[in-house]
């Protein structure tokens, strides 16, 4: 992080956005690391387990659009404060009243979706403080808050073994409340916030083909990341017989790799261009998931390949959001919501399809293979649009950043 970057934006807001995003993501995926214990207590089928961990992801996709609009109307800081209060209240209620059925579990997943929608607040909160040449680095740092998934995978299974999984829902609210107070003190809205727009004006971006391309690209990179983060504890437990705690550690290693490199993905995209870096990353992700789809005989082999896949997907997340603000700087709030929504939809698809693949075929391999094909399709799509991007909105005369 160079001196020019530190002087370009607002560091306290960057720190606040990272912490808010980090702890919110921990809450968002908490059902994944708890899934083995929850499934045993509630006698869930493989498809129900897949739907359980996929529901917060899909709910987060919907609420990201809502947050994207709220960001433009209420400004990012206030929108984020409201979301945090909803999540804290929901978790405390779930802990206090208890969760006793699959339907109640899905309702908890809906509340956790609000935590996943923190993405659509944290990134605009930061983006509006930084110029185009620093967008990849700034949004990569803020987006590294998806490392909260590591905390969930590391801590939740052990805490559930010690206190019970329902009590873990209450325990999660404690760091969320502390983060909320820090956020109120440190976060500040940029003076460059654009005036509010009507819903019709917000949705005008959907008339632009580039918006749909970004939505698809992120559905693969972030969808793959969060879908795996939500599902791997179940996968390692079912496929290789690992205990919930050890399966959580394996998941944490994969998620740590993907979240750690998100800032690196943004920084590399700033240096070599988002299109070039994304092209390599999609190829690596497709290859790694294709290898997993054939079924590996040992858990450590699967761990190694999943780490490679998560490294590619995590860097891809940073690369996509090096490009989005350059194309849609004035619409960054709603675009973050829309792009984030499709990222959540991709995660819902992967997590739920793995559960259904297991129930229908007896293994998970078909789910992984189909997502590998999606990564290959994304690579082909990027190859199709890259020349137009570089010669229109990415032309050197129009932007100081690299496409």
Secondary structure, 3 states (H helix, E strand, C coil): CCHHHHHHCCHHHHHHHHHHHHHHHHHHCHHHHHHHHHHHHHCCCHHHHHHHHHHHHHHHHHHHHHHHHHHHHHCHHHHHHHHHHHHHHHHHHHHHHCCCCHHHHHHHHHHHHHHHCCHHHHHHHHHCCCCHHHHHHHHHHHHHHHHHHHHHHHHHHHHHHHHCHHHHHHHHHHHHHHHHHHHHHHCCCCCCCCCCCCHHHHHHHHHCHHHHHHHHHHHHHHHHHHHHHHHHHHHHHHHHCCCHHHHHHHHHHHHHHHHHCHHHHHHHHHHHCHHHHHHHHHHHHHHHHHHHHCCCCCHHHHHHHHHHHHHHHHHHHHHHHHHHHHHCCCCHHHHHHHHHHHHHHHHHHHHHHHHHHHHHHCCCHHHHHHHHHHHHHHHHHHHHHHHHHHHCCCCCCCCCCCC
